[in-house]
Amino acid sequence: MVTALVVLDGLRPDAIPLASTPHLDAFSEAGSSTMSAVTVVPPVTLPAHTSMLTSAPPSDHGVIDNTWNPAARMFANFVDQVALAGKPPVAFYTWEPLRDLWSPGSMTATWYRNLDWRTDGDHYVAEAVGEFFRNSDADFAFVYLGSIDIAGHLHGWMSDAYLDQIGTVDDALGGVLEGLGSGATAVVTSDHGGHDRVHGIDHPDDLTIPWLIAGPGIRRNHRLASEVSLLDTAPTLAHAMGLNSPSSWQGQAVFEAFEV
């Protein structure tokens, strides 16, 4: 069965109770979660995604803004580790700079369209996930849903339009989870929060993110007591897939989330 990382760009955890999120709520009840996980500094999209997959902070891997730094290739990357283990990875995303997150040739298949400025853009991602898994298979899927962040920049974090977009993306999330299949194990998280119409500083509203995991062998309806960092994402996914964590990874698997 597939293991997945689903990133909801720009989602603040304190916005979730204020929005319509039946799919995210059901996912939380089906697994383990925390609404007080911490992302990296700077809390910016490309640095945070690089840290998710390399389990290293921006100060180490060198991606400190939304411009890729080739030096990050020196750090062990989760997608590359999956590919080296002979487990095919696939990716679905709407922001092209994410193509640099993995080494060329690591992905078995990728789906990309520039749709993140459309309020319905993430539904196209969900449709692509469903279509792929109806006809093919993979061991790992990276799925990026980007329009919550766009709503934050256009209208302000915690605005009515931002909360409405969370509800729209929650519907797309439901489609993604359905497309992955009932036996999937998935981590659903965000790269950063935001305040006013910006993000990127050492501020609690920018740094605090939701982090959830559900699937076979994951504790159900469990609120994580341990502190969770964005750097723990790759080690947790590796543990779920039976892979070893490279010695360079600075995060730890969130063992508390697993039944055994």
C-alpha beads as a LAMMPS data file, in Angstrom:
LAMMPS data file: protein, C-alpha beads

260 atoms
259 bonds

1 atom types
1 bond types

-500.0 500.0 xlo xhi
-500.0 500.0 ylo yhi
-500.0 500.0 zlo zhi

Masses

1 110.0

Atoms # bond

1 1 1 0.000 0.000 0.000
2 1 1 1.123 3.545 -0.667
3 1 1 2.641 5.884 1.902
4 1 1 2.024 9.579 1.261
5 1 1 3.053 13.056 2.334
6 1 1 0.252 15.574 1.772
7 1 1 1.214 19.223 2.299
8 1 1 -1.454 21.900 2.760
9 1 1 0.587 25.033 2.099
10 1 1 0.047 27.895 4.546
11 1 1 -2.415 26.153 6.887
12 1 1 -2.501 27.547 10.416
13 1 1 -3.781 24.998 12.948
14 1 1 -5.861 27.554 14.834
15 1 1 -7.815 28.163 11.634
16 1 1 -9.006 24.566 11.374
17 1 1 -11.775 24.794 14.045
18 1 1 -13.074 27.951 12.347
19 1 1 -13.381 26.373 8.906
20 1 1 -15.413 23.511 7.449
21 1 1 -12.989 20.571 7.533
22 1 1 -14.913 17.285 7.718
23 1 1 -12.216 15.324 5.890
24 1 1 -9.349 16.662 7.979
25 1 1 -11.401 16.066 11.133
26 1 1 -12.104 12.476 10.105
27 1 1 -8.432 11.946 9.271
28 1 1 -7.476 13.245 12.718
29 1 1 -9.916 10.865 14.407
30 1 1 -8.523 7.978 12.352
31 1 1 -4.943 8.610 13.428
32 1 1 -2.553 10.605 15.601
33 1 1 -2.121 14.347 15.487
34 1 1 -0.817 17.540 17.013
35 1 1 -1.870 21.117 16.363
36 1 1 1.360 22.523 17.824
37 1 1 4.090 21.134 15.572
38 1 1 6.875 23.544 14.660
39 1 1 8.268 24.329 11.230
40 1 1 11.707 25.739 10.392
41 1 1 13.176 29.239 10.229
42 1 1 12.620 30.838 7.838
43 1 1 9.021 29.551 7.558
44 1 1 8.976 29.802 3.758
45 1 1 7.737 27.246 1.233
46 1 1 10.897 25.954 -0.457
47 1 1 13.114 25.961 2.649
48 1 1 10.406 24.171 4.638
49 1 1 9.780 21.536 1.976
50 1 1 13.511 20.933 1.661
51 1 1 13.671 20.444 5.426
52 1 1 10.719 18.045 5.317
53 1 1 12.558 15.764 2.940
54 1 1 16.149 16.164 4.179
55 1 1 15.400 16.345 7.930
56 1 1 17.825 19.262 8.163
57 1 1 17.235 22.960 8.915
58 1 1 17.724 25.666 6.290
59 1 1 20.845 26.848 8.091
60 1 1 22.400 23.506 7.134
61 1 1 20.984 22.651 3.702
62 1 1 21.296 26.225 2.467
63 1 1 17.840 26.773 0.947
64 1 1 16.900 29.955 2.803
65 1 1 14.307 31.426 0.410
66 1 1 12.294 30.266 -2.603
67 1 1 15.426 30.002 -4.736
68 1 1 16.967 26.534 -4.929
69 1 1 20.526 26.051 -3.652
70 1 1 22.313 23.111 -5.364
71 1 1 24.272 22.528 -2.140
72 1 1 21.115 20.914 -0.734
73 1 1 21.863 17.906 -2.963
74 1 1 24.575 16.994 -0.437
75 1 1 21.903 16.121 2.123
76 1 1 20.180 12.733 2.106
77 1 1 16.731 13.226 0.610
78 1 1 13.762 11.050 1.540
79 1 1 12.497 10.710 -2.036
80 1 1 15.953 9.677 -3.214
81 1 1 16.144 7.123 -0.385
82 1 1 12.789 5.662 -1.431
83 1 1 13.912 5.395 -5.050
84 1 1 17.239 3.786 -4.062
85 1 1 15.284 1.191 -2.068
86 1 1 13.434 0.188 -5.246
87 1 1 10.139 1.674 -4.072
88 1 1 8.644 3.854 -6.842
89 1 1 7.762 7.430 -5.782
90 1 1 5.351 9.785 -7.560
91 1 1 4.523 13.476 -7.122
92 1 1 1.566 15.805 -7.728
93 1 1 2.066 19.547 -7.312
94 1 1 1.091 23.001 -8.597
95 1 1 4.176 25.069 -7.756
96 1 1 7.031 24.364 -10.161
97 1 1 10.028 25.093 -7.869
98 1 1 9.111 21.934 -5.952
99 1 1 10.653 19.977 -8.847
100 1 1 14.060 20.617 -7.246
101 1 1 13.211 18.784 -4.032
102 1 1 14.452 15.433 -5.348
103 1 1 17.328 14.396 -7.583
104 1 1 16.622 14.151 -11.329
105 1 1 15.490 10.645 -12.158
106 1 1 14.249 9.753 -8.669
107 1 1 10.545 10.177 -9.425
108 1 1 8.775 7.420 -11.344
109 1 1 6.015 9.841 -12.377
110 1 1 5.175 13.492 -11.757
111 1 1 2.064 15.571 -12.407
112 1 1 2.372 19.352 -12.535
113 1 1 0.070 22.192 -13.563
114 1 1 0.299 25.854 -12.591
115 1 1 -3.067 26.065 -10.834
116 1 1 -2.280 27.500 -7.409
117 1 1 -3.862 30.873 -8.220
118 1 1 -7.225 29.193 -8.851
119 1 1 -9.526 28.598 -5.912
120 1 1 -10.468 25.219 -7.418
121 1 1 -6.913 24.306 -8.445
122 1 1 -6.331 21.705 -5.734
123 1 1 -9.308 19.707 -6.968
124 1 1 -7.376 19.063 -10.181
125 1 1 -4.578 17.634 -8.042
126 1 1 -7.057 15.346 -6.297
127 1 1 -8.420 14.178 -9.653
128 1 1 -4.884 13.459 -10.866
129 1 1 -4.129 11.401 -7.756
130 1 1 -7.301 9.367 -8.213
131 1 1 -6.681 8.789 -11.909
132 1 1 -3.104 7.681 -11.314
133 1 1 -3.918 5.160 -8.597
134 1 1 -6.861 3.736 -10.526
135 1 1 -4.481 2.753 -13.308
136 1 1 -1.047 2.439 -11.680
137 1 1 0.698 1.910 -8.375
138 1 1 3.494 3.481 -6.365
139 1 1 5.064 3.059 -2.947
140 1 1 5.267 6.759 -2.053
141 1 1 3.274 9.806 -3.143
142 1 1 4.117 13.451 -2.555
143 1 1 0.982 15.603 -2.866
144 1 1 1.017 19.391 -2.656
145 1 1 -2.147 21.475 -2.244
146 1 1 -1.151 25.137 -2.511
147 1 1 -4.192 27.390 -2.622
148 1 1 -4.628 28.043 1.119
149 1 1 -1.337 29.932 1.060
150 1 1 -2.492 31.957 -1.942
151 1 1 -5.676 32.945 -0.091
152 1 1 -3.561 34.064 2.853
153 1 1 -1.426 36.304 0.658
154 1 1 -4.410 37.733 -1.225
155 1 1 -6.871 38.205 1.623
156 1 1 -4.964 37.738 4.879
157 1 1 -4.464 34.797 7.194
158 1 1 -7.599 34.134 9.276
159 1 1 -9.764 36.265 6.950
160 1 1 -13.149 34.928 5.834
161 1 1 -11.747 34.198 2.366
162 1 1 -8.814 32.306 3.909
163 1 1 -11.170 30.198 6.051
164 1 1 -13.417 29.549 3.048
165 1 1 -10.417 28.337 1.053
166 1 1 -9.500 25.923 3.826
167 1 1 -12.959 24.404 3.385
168 1 1 -12.437 24.182 -0.375
169 1 1 -9.074 22.480 0.078
170 1 1 -10.512 20.128 2.700
171 1 1 -12.858 18.869 -0.014
172 1 1 -9.860 18.344 -2.299
173 1 1 -8.055 16.563 0.550
174 1 1 -10.956 14.153 0.750
175 1 1 -10.477 13.390 -2.928
176 1 1 -6.742 12.860 -2.433
177 1 1 -7.249 10.461 0.461
178 1 1 -9.897 8.548 -1.485
179 1 1 -7.571 8.361 -4.469
180 1 1 -4.703 7.005 -2.372
181 1 1 -6.915 4.163 -1.178
182 1 1 -8.177 2.938 2.178
183 1 1 -4.947 1.096 2.999
184 1 1 -2.713 4.137 2.614
185 1 1 -0.591 5.604 5.372
186 1 1 -0.378 9.389 5.077
187 1 1 1.192 12.307 6.867
188 1 1 -0.850 15.487 6.394
189 1 1 0.913 18.669 7.434
190 1 1 1.771 22.218 6.402
191 1 1 5.011 23.997 5.595
192 1 1 4.233 27.199 7.525
193 1 1 1.472 29.396 8.884
194 1 1 1.160 33.135 8.369
195 1 1 -0.068 36.455 9.740
196 1 1 -1.638 39.472 8.087
197 1 1 -0.819 38.749 4.415
198 1 1 2.707 37.452 4.905
199 1 1 4.858 34.749 6.468
200 1 1 8.558 34.117 6.844
201 1 1 9.594 35.443 10.245
202 1 1 10.248 33.889 13.642
203 1 1 6.662 34.408 14.828
204 1 1 4.350 31.798 16.433
205 1 1 1.643 32.345 13.808
206 1 1 4.180 31.576 11.071
207 1 1 5.977 28.732 12.866
208 1 1 3.110 26.643 14.286
209 1 1 1.697 23.977 11.973
210 1 1 -0.643 20.962 12.110
211 1 1 0.911 17.508 11.802
212 1 1 -1.252 14.393 11.411
213 1 1 -0.656 10.768 10.468
214 1 1 -3.164 7.961 9.860
215 1 1 -3.117 4.505 8.342
216 1 1 -2.604 0.843 9.264
217 1 1 -0.644 0.494 12.491
218 1 1 -1.188 4.123 13.540
219 1 1 -2.872 4.891 16.866
220 1 1 -6.420 6.099 16.312
221 1 1 -7.912 9.303 17.732
222 1 1 -4.678 10.023 19.556
223 1 1 -3.343 13.466 20.439
224 1 1 0.432 13.425 20.410
225 1 1 2.044 14.445 23.688
226 1 1 5.562 14.565 22.278
227 1 1 6.886 17.701 20.604
228 1 1 6.872 17.354 16.818
229 1 1 9.159 19.200 14.426
230 1 1 8.891 19.427 10.666
231 1 1 12.281 17.655 10.667
232 1 1 10.541 14.557 12.085
233 1 1 8.499 14.081 8.914
234 1 1 11.043 12.180 6.796
235 1 1 12.130 9.845 9.630
236 1 1 8.474 9.075 10.413
237 1 1 7.689 8.291 6.775
238 1 1 10.819 6.148 6.565
239 1 1 9.770 4.196 9.653
240 1 1 6.301 3.660 8.186
241 1 1 7.905 2.264 5.005
242 1 1 10.412 0.057 6.812
243 1 1 13.389 2.156 5.720
244 1 1 16.362 3.242 7.807
245 1 1 16.965 6.925 8.491
246 1 1 20.311 8.241 7.211
247 1 1 22.689 9.369 9.962
248 1 1 22.555 12.945 8.627
249 1 1 18.850 13.326 9.443
250 1 1 18.348 15.480 12.519
251 1 1 14.719 14.657 13.214
252 1 1 13.312 11.552 14.878
253 1 1 10.448 9.273 13.899
254 1 1 7.315 10.096 15.889
255 1 1 7.169 6.628 17.444
256 1 1 4.345 7.663 19.746
257 1 1 2.003 7.639 16.747
258 1 1 2.578 3.930 16.032
259 1 1 0.680 1.121 17.759
260 1 1 3.820 -1.012 18.056

Bonds

1 1 1 2
2 1 2 3
3 1 3 4
4 1 4 5
5 1 5 6
6 1 6 7
7 1 7 8
8 1 8 9
9 1 9 10
10 1 10 11
11 1 11 12
12 1 12 13
13 1 13 14
14 1 14 15
15 1 15 16
16 1 16 17
17 1 17 18
18 1 18 19
19 1 19 20
20 1 20 21
21 1 21 22
22 1 22 23
23 1 23 24
24 1 24 25
25 1 25 26
26 1 26 27
27 1 27 28
28 1 28 29
29 1 29 30
30 1 30 31
31 1 31 32
32 1 32 33
33 1 33 34
34 1 34 35
35 1 35 36
36 1 36 37
37 1 37 38
38 1 38 39
39 1 39 40
40 1 40 41
41 1 41 42
42 1 42 43
43 1 43 44
44 1 44 45
45 1 45 46
46 1 46 47
47 1 47 48
48 1 48 49
49 1 49 50
50 1 50 51
51 1 51 52
52 1 52 53
53 1 53 54
54 1 54 55
55 1 55 56
56 1 56 57
57 1 57 58
58 1 58 59
59 1 59 60
60 1 60 61
61 1 61 62
62 1 62 63
63 1 63 64
64 1 64 65
65 1 65 66
66 1 66 67
67 1 67 68
68 1 68 69
69 1 69 70
70 1 70 71
71 1 71 72
72 1 72 73
73 1 73 74
74 1 74 75
75 1 75 76
76 1 76 77
77 1 77 78
78 1 78 79
79 1 79 80
80 1 80 81
81 1 81 82
82 1 82 83
83 1 83 84
84 1 84 85
85 1 85 86
86 1 86 87
87 1 87 88
88 1 88 89
89 1 89 90
90 1 90 91
91 1 91 92
92 1 92 93
93 1 93 94
94 1 94 95
95 1 95 96
96 1 96 97
97 1 97 98
98 1 98 99
99 1 99 100
100 1 100 101
101 1 101 102
102 1 102 103
103 1 103 104
104 1 104 105
105 1 105 106
106 1 106 107
107 1 107 108
108 1 108 109
109 1 109 110
110 1 110 111
111 1 111 112
112 1 112 113
113 1 113 114
114 1 114 115
115 1 115 116
116 1 116 117
117 1 117 118
118 1 118 119
119 1 119 120
120 1 120 121
121 1 121 122
122 1 122 123
123 1 123 124
124 1 124 125
125 1 125 126
126 1 126 127
127 1 127 128
128 1 128 129
129 1 129 130
130 1 130 131
131 1 131 132
132 1 132 133
133 1 133 134
134 1 134 135
135 1 135 136
136 1 136 137
137 1 137 138
138 1 138 139
139 1 139 140
140 1 140 141
141 1 141 142
142 1 142 143
143 1 143 144
144 1 144 145
145 1 145 146
146 1 146 147
147 1 147 148
148 1 148 149
149 1 149 150
150 1 150 151
151 1 151 152
152 1 152 153
153 1 153 154
154 1 154 155
155 1 155 156
156 1 156 157
157 1 157 158
158 1 158 159
159 1 159 160
160 1 160 161
161 1 161 162
162 1 162 163
163 1 163 164
164 1 164 165
165 1 165 166
166 1 166 167
167 1 167 168
168 1 168 169
169 1 169 170
170 1 170 171
171 1 171 172
172 1 172 173
173 1 173 174
174 1 174 175
175 1 175 176
176 1 176 177
177 1 177 178
178 1 178 179
179 1 179 180
180 1 180 181
181 1 181 182
182 1 182 183
183 1 183 184
184 1 184 185
185 1 185 186
186 1 186 187
187 1 187 188
188 1 188 189
189 1 189 190
190 1 190 191
191 1 191 192
192 1 192 193
193 1 193 194
194 1 194 195
195 1 195 196
196 1 196 197
197 1 197 198
198 1 198 199
199 1 199 200
200 1 200 201
201 1 201 202
202 1 202 203
203 1 203 204
204 1 204 205
205 1 205 206
206 1 206 207
207 1 207 208
208 1 208 209
209 1 209 210
210 1 210 211
211 1 211 212
212 1 212 213
213 1 213 214
214 1 214 215
215 1 215 216
216 1 216 217
217 1 217 218
218 1 218 219
219 1 219 220
220 1 220 221
221 1 221 222
222 1 222 223
223 1 223 224
224 1 224 225
225 1 225 226
226 1 226 227
227 1 227 228
228 1 228 229
229 1 229 230
230 1 230 231
231 1 231 232
232 1 232 233
233 1 233 234
234 1 234 235
235 1 235 236
236 1 236 237
237 1 237 238
238 1 238 239
239 1 239 240
240 1 240 241
241 1 241 242
242 1 242 243
243 1 243 244
244 1 244 245
245 1 245 246
246 1 246 247
247 1 247 248
248 1 248 249
249 1 249 250
250 1 250 251
251 1 251 252
252 1 252 253
253 1 253 254
254 1 254 255
255 1 255 256
256 1 256 257
257 1 257 258
258 1 258 259
259 1 259 260
